[in-house]
Each structure stands twice: as structure tokens, then as C-alpha cells.
């Protein structure tokens, strides 16, 4: 069946296949324990690391002065990933590109059981980059760390022999487009939602207790100042001023 993406093995000089074979060839020379470690990292490890970064970003966002807005930005990360995965369903079927090892059995495949799935775009790459870009919009340091993991994810998908480089690039592009293009719409919904949650029993999920207590203290001090001002305005006795005060 013809596909929108030509078979990467059509020519020996194809850079897509050439890069895949160069990276996947490292697996043949690596010890078995390293192959197993990279395979686990490619399937689960990096996603777990990104989840930990997302949890850290949420904990940090709750302590910011603009906590509801920051938490809304963190919440956009998993939602953007879900939208990217849904968008990939029709794209994958339209492109209809088989896994590289189907056409090139000489590849060293470290993750079995993917023969009946499609290659373009890489779901793992899209998920990783989606989280990275969304976190970068909220916390640059954590976003850069997530971006490094996303790049490592792409390398690992080539190492284990389950994706072409263009599958990985396509996943990166899809996730980045979803995060950036839909962020204004998402934040227009998520920010009011987080503000509303901050006024309910779920407030600790949006605003840390220390931030809430500090804000409450500032409001109490401001209210006390306003009450004192009103009392002075009604002509309440003023403290007797000393000559030193008058001189000053």
C-alpha cells in the first residue's frame, strides 16, 4: 500500500535511514545490560522523569505570588500532550508509515511487539516535547531540563530501532505546535478555573498554605490600616504630640 512518506530504504544514500542505522548500530556494539537500560529508558524511564519534573513544577507554581496562573500553565502540559496524541491518530493513519524494522529487518530492534503499529509520528517524542515546551512557558529551568529529556527520548527511539529520525522530528513539531497555538485558548479557560478552585476546599491544590497565610496577613494588615484611618477621620482623640514631635 502506498504511503505519503516514501520508504526510507528506497536509496542507500537516504539520510533518514542512514542516521537511523548509525544510531541503531550502536546497540550492536553495546553490552546487553546497556541495551536493556536504553530500551527501558526509551519506553518508560524518560516519561517517568518528565512526570517528576511536572510534579516539581506544580509544587513550585503553588508557591508563586501568581499561583493560580502558574498552576494553570502547569496543568496545560498534560492536556496539551493528550491533544497531541489525539491529533496524531488521524495523522498516523493518513501517512500510514510502517515501522522501520518492517522494511529493514537488519535493524537491531530492542523493543518488541510494535510490528502492527505505525511509525509516524513518534508518540513518545510528541509526549516528551509537549511537556517540555509547556513547562518552559511556566518555569524556564524545569522546561530546559524537560527539553533535554525530550531530545534524549528522540535518540533512544532511534537507538532501539523503532522510529526513523523524521518520525521523531514530526513528533516534536506536532507537540510544539499544539502547545503554542492552543495555549491562549487553554489559558483563557484554565486560569479562571484555577482562580475558582482557589476559593474552594481544593485551594491547597492551587495555592500553597504558606502563600495563602502570607496573603491573608497582608490583607489583615491593610484592613486594620483602613479601619484606623476611618477612626481618625471621625475625630477620635489623637495621641498627644510632644515638643520633639512638633520640632520634627
Secondary structure, 3 states (H helix, E strand, C coil): CCCCCCCCCCCCCCHHHHHHHHHHHHHHHCCHHHHHHHHHHHHHHHHHHHHHHHHHHHHHHCCCCCHHHHHHHHHHHHHHHHHHHHHHHHHHHHHCCECHHHHCCCCCCCCCCCCCCECCCCHHHHHHHHHHHHHHHHCHHHHHHHHHHHHHHHHHHHHCCCCCHHHHHHHHHHHHHHHHHHHHHHHHHHHHHHHHHCCCCCHHHCCCHHHHHHHHHHHHHHHHHHHHHHHHHCCCCCCCCCHHHHHC
